[in-house]
Amino acid sequence: MNATTLLALSVSASDVPVVAPTDADGVLSLAWLVIALPLAGAAFLLLLGNRRTAAFGHWVGLATITGSFALSVAMFVALLGRDEGDRQVAEHLWTWIEAGSLDVGLDLLYDPLSALFLLLITGVGALIHLYSVGYMAHDPRRSRFFAYLNLFIAAMLMLVLAENYVGLFLGWEGVGLASYLLIGFWQHKPSAAAAAKKAFVINRVGDMGLGLAIFLMFVTFGTTSFSGVSELAPAASSTTLNWIGVLLLLGACGKSAQVPLQAWLLDAMEGPTPVSALIHAATMVTAGVYLVTRSSFIFEAAPTAQTAVVVVATVTLLWGAVIGCAKDDIKKALAGSTMSQIGYMMLGAGLGVAGYAFAIFHLITHGFFKANMFLGAGSVMHAMDDDVDMRHYGALSKALPVTFLTFAMGYLAIIGFPGFSGFWSKDKIIEVALVENPVVGVCALLGAGVTGFYMTRLMLMTWFTRKRWAPEAHPHESPATMTIPLVVLAALSVLGGLLLAGSWIVDWLTPVVGHAEHEEPPLPVIVITAITVAVVAAGVALAWFLVGRREVPRTAPSDVSFVTRAARADLYGDAINDAVVVRPGAALVRASVSADRTLVDGLFTGSATVLTGTGELLRRAQTGYVRSYALSILAGAVLLVLTLVAVNL
């Protein structure tokens, strides 16, 4: 990191005043209400119970999140009207923790970064709530489902609005709890219960990293507030900052399903489809990207940790893409895609000041098209009696015209078709990567080609090729409550990139992440764009050659290559975790139990045995008979006399 970058970050993160809201701030002083509305909805539905709210609970859930979205829009408009240096407003609600030198307030921070997240979380969240009204219409616990959705949204809003790391951690853990409840919502299915437990346990590993990072911040800086840590970070040792950065990265890997904590994401598809859309588009997996971006003042001063972010992101974007190539479950194919796309976002954040804005740019566009495709997958499942196997689909484009057209918009966006949202956001990350590190840039370019392959494979197997439906299947279009969100998200998938393209998002986020001088890429931008489009087109063509022109069997063939078998097995992520963590951990537990039984228990039981034996011997001398005691006294006296005689002789 050069001195200019550090100075820019210092100015952007600490010298820009964080102003407390005043009466003149109006709507900006209502940031707490954005969280309170869905939280109140969750509390209301949970306290009254599913039975009492069955008739209207879904509308309560939808109304609260819609209210938060309306308020988020009003706050965003108010922030737009302010000067660049006046776009950070902090609000102290109350003192939360006060112990010795530790003073943590339940404080909120509304700035350009949190403003964008609020729009994404509440906007996409409201559409998913509306979709769920139709999708969960016949579920007997629908009101409880909406309570959990509200809780999920409220926790994510707390995460992105917190002014300090402890408040962020509160939202972080709330997201973990809500995801556990929603992934395992259909707990009558053993697979859903196991998936929820798996997500919960793996995320606790990442949470330990974030918790340790917060402890280390307090020990080093005496504060956990963003502004305080930012101001003091340049004076800290690089070793300390690198450790903090690596621990923050560990936390981000858990929530954002990055290698090596990625194994929970595909299993999480056991939850209802709206949950998958919410996790992948607007909440949970975006939390890690937010954490790294919000902590830019740490990573810019910690080059080792920043390099670790780039390495993890590069591995993950390829890892997820390869998995997506071999999955027949439509939701798991999309989940592998999410892992890869979050890898692109993490890569942008890891590239530093030049990439932070584009990481958030891609996060927002991804929220549009990935929510679109997950909800579209749910519409397909709704039409196919909850069958998720794409080998049982084919030729659905005419049976589900609205779902097909909206899904196609998401497809074109994710592969980076020119003009669609993904084209504007992902290509910028590839461009920056080529400037900062050509090897990483080539890997990102390769990932774009693989994305073109697996997404085209999904499109062909689902919407085109030969009809492979089961005899009892009667595909039909979804109700309006499900198709309206698809239409809105499809429009955003097309236009979302245009709304944020150019330098607007870079300028908007400069007060938060700083500004770096633009470096020219090794090739003209138009050439890089042409190469990227050509690589994607090659991936599309390969999918057409391998899938579109051939017969798709209803049963996956077993005589496949090692790479295909590995991709079907999630690149042996579970096997690696089992070999590296589970089995050694189980062996350690067994050894600890054995040591406890032999050493600890042996020490106590052995001493008890010695005392018991001694007591048994002494007890035999206590017969209770006077004649025995007299005989003992006589024998002792005789022994004493004989001893004295022997001594005198």
SULQUI-V623644 format. One line per field, one symbol per residue. ss: DSSP state (a for helix, b for strand, c for the rest). psi: psi as a letter, one per 20 degrees, with the letter a starting at -180 (. if undefined). burial: # if it has 9 or more other C-alpha atoms within 8 Angstrom, else .. A space follows every 50 residues. Layout:
ss = ???
psi = ???
burial = ???
This chain:
ss = ccaaaaaaaaaaaaacccbbccaaaaaaaaaaaaaaaaaaaaaaaaaaca aaacccaaaaaaaaaaaaaaaaaaaaaaaacccaaaccbbbbbbbbbbbc cbbbbbbbbbcaaaaaaaaaaaaaaaaaaaaaaaaccccccaaaaaaaaa aaaaaaaaaaabcbaaaaaaaaaaaaaaaaaaaccccccaaaaaaaaaaa aaaaaaaaaaaaaaaaaaaaacccbaaaaaaaaccccaaaaaaaaaaaaa aaaaaccccccccaaaaaaaccaaaaaaaaaccaaaaaaaaaaacaaaac ccaaaaaaaaaaaaaaaaaaaaaaaaccbaaaaaaaaaaaaaaaaaaaaa caaacaaaaaaaaaaaaaaaaaaaaaaaaaaaacccccbaaacccccccc aaaaaaaaaaaaaaccccccaaaaaaaaaaaaaaaacaaaaaaaaaaaaa aaaaaaaaaaaaaccccccccccccccccaaaaaaaaaaaaaaaaaaaaa cccaaaaaaaaaacccccccccccaaaaaaaaaaaaaaaaaaaaaaaacc cccccccccccaaaaaaacaaaaaaaaaaaaaaaaaaaaaaaaaaaaaaa aaaaaaaaaaaaaaaaaaaaaccccaaaaaaaaaaaaaaaaaaaaaaac
psi = prhgggggggghhhhppopqqrhihdhhjkhhhhghghghgggghhhhqg ghjhhihhhggggghhghgghhgghgghhhiqqhikkooqpogrpgpooc ioopqnqqooahghgghgggghghgghhgghhgghjhjpikghhghghgg ggggghhhgiiqirhghghghghhggghhghhhkgmiiohhgghgghggg ghhhghhhggghggghgghgijqjqggggghighirqhgghggggghhhg ghhghjlqpjkiihghhiiirqghggggghgicfiihgggggghkhhghh jnhghhhhggggggghhhghggghhiphohhhghghgggghhggghgghh ibhiighhghghgghhhghhgghghhhhhgghhkljpiohijcpkihhhm ggggghhhghghghikpphrghghghhhggghhhghohghghghgghhgh ghghhhgggghghbaqpkqqhipnpqqrrhhhhghggghgghhgihhhhi rbjghghhigigiapqppqprhqqghgggggghggghggghgghghghjr poqhppqhmrrhgggghhkkkkghhghghhggghghhggghggghghggg hhgghghhgghggghgghhhinhiphhghghggghggghgghggghgh.
burial = ....##.#######.#....#.....###.#..######.###.##..## ..##..##.###.######.######.##......#######..#..#.. .##############.###################......######### ####################################.....######### .#############.###..######.######..#....########## #########.######.################################# ###.######.####################################### ##################################...##########.## ####.############.#################..#.########### ###############.##....#.#.##..#######.##########.# #...##.########.....#......##..##.###########.##.. .#...........#####.####...###..###..........####.# ###..............................................
